[in-house]
Amino acid sequence: MNPLLFSRRRALQTLGCGFGSLAMAGLASGENSPAPLLKHTARAKRIIFLFMQGGVSHVDSFDHKPKLAAEDGRLLDFADLRSLAKTGKSPQQRVMKPLWDFSQHGESGLWGSSLFPEMCAHLDDLCVIRSMHTEGIAHGPATLFMHTGTTTFVRPSMGAWINYGLGSENQNMPGFVTISPSLGNGGPRNYGNAFLPAVFQGTPIGRAGIAAKDASIGNLRPARTQDEARRQFDLLRELNAEQLRQKPGESELDAVLQSYELAWRMQDSAPSVLGMDGESPETLALYGIGRAPTDNFGRQCLLARRLCESGVRFVQVNYGDNTNNPAWDQHSNLKKHGDHAAAVDRPVAGLLADLKQRGLLEDTIVWWGGEFGRTPYAEKNGTGRDHNPAGFSIWVAGGGFKKGVAYGETDEYGHHAVANKVHMHDLHATLLHALGLDHEALTFRHAGRDYRLTDVYGRVVHDLFA
């Protein structure tokens, strides 16, 4: 063995782990998925998750409760964990009517409010789940639970589980991408791999607080010429392969090699996906790009469509910020919901219309919602609403879900889910099922036991499917 080459290899051995953050892809076989876990025919191939950070008020958007208007201002006992945690007792609270008018829409006659007029125009394509309930009464635990199935522990994110179970449809792109993620309320854990191999973690594009037009994947373009970059890549591949031969079966090193391989391939394919070249003026207008206040989230939603077209399995689009008061968290100024709705309503409706006209909605699931809802009672001098994990709404569209239906109910005030209740574990199980994955079989052995996204809970809600 050449002593000089040996010395270089030994000197660079510790550098291999520096590439671990680049993420994804196959080295030898070109596959990044374990043994097949498909247990039934998949209805969908991918998911776009539109995360509304902070908790949208369901009783002001998609859960019509006439009693709130009829009894506006009345003092009632709304016993809940949030009140007990804050005061140690359950004081009477003042009923608060919706700030936006409700009406029925489309052939389905589903109720929706004037908060989201453009989304309401698509209610005939939506399956609105009005009986959601979850764990965690604060943003951090509830957000982490929505993404990972736990309120406190370090566990793989849903996107990482899906990437582990299915892999990417395109070996030149990651299987899991998160657009403009927040640094708070779970931060990187919301798209992390935890104990799954690092190759399955999410690839972030930008972050909350950075304009979507400036968001990119770091170091995607090599600083050197193509020939120089190729020589460096070949050298590092040789060094890493030698290290792997010396330490066969080392999963961390294997993840490094796979992620570096993907990073190399992405240099040719990702830039064209991340750009807006080729999009017509009509498409840009559909998403509200080029106009305030929809330009930023419109770009995020259009990028989600482009990523899906390129073969990414799970795309998370985040509407939020990096403050301690997430976007939709209006404790004292519920009217601020209107500003956020103006920023997301057209882009979300545009995404639905664009996917539908391209035939992508048939095998793409669009999931919209926050980590919990808001209370039917007023807070902070009667001008806001508190957190409500006991009953709230989300909606899904496409991917074999029923169209133009509302599933489940909250009580007459919209406080607690009472009929056909759907826990967050159930939603996770159902979404995995739609992708052809059995949530009980999608496991990974760690620290002596098998783990899964739904832990030891969850049921597939078959009634949601057409």
Buried (B, 14 or more C-beta within 10 A) or exposed (E): EEEEEEEEBEEBBEEBEEBBBBBBBBBEEEEBBBEEBEBEEBBBBBBBBBBBBBBBBBBBBBBBBEBBBEBBEBEBEBEBBBBEEEEEEBEEBBBBBBBBEBEEBBEBEBBBBBBBBBBBBBBBBBBBBBBBBBBBBBBBBBBBBBBBBBBEEEBBBBBBBBBBBBBBBBBBBBBBBBBBBBEBBBBBBBBBBBBBBBBBBBBBBBBBEBEBEEBBBEEBEBEEEEEEBEEEBEEBBEBBEBBBEEEEEEEEBBBBBBBBBBBBBBBEBBBEBBEBEEBEEEBBBBBBBEEEBBBBBBBBBBBBBBBBBBBBBBBBBBBBBBEEEBBBBBBBEBEBBBEBBBBBBBBBBBBBBBBBEEEBBBBBBBBBBBBBBBBBBBBEEEBBBBBBBBBBBBBBBBBBBBBBBBBBBBBBBBBBBBEBBBBBBBBBBBBBBBBBBBBBEBBBEEEEEEBBBBBEBBBBBEEBBE
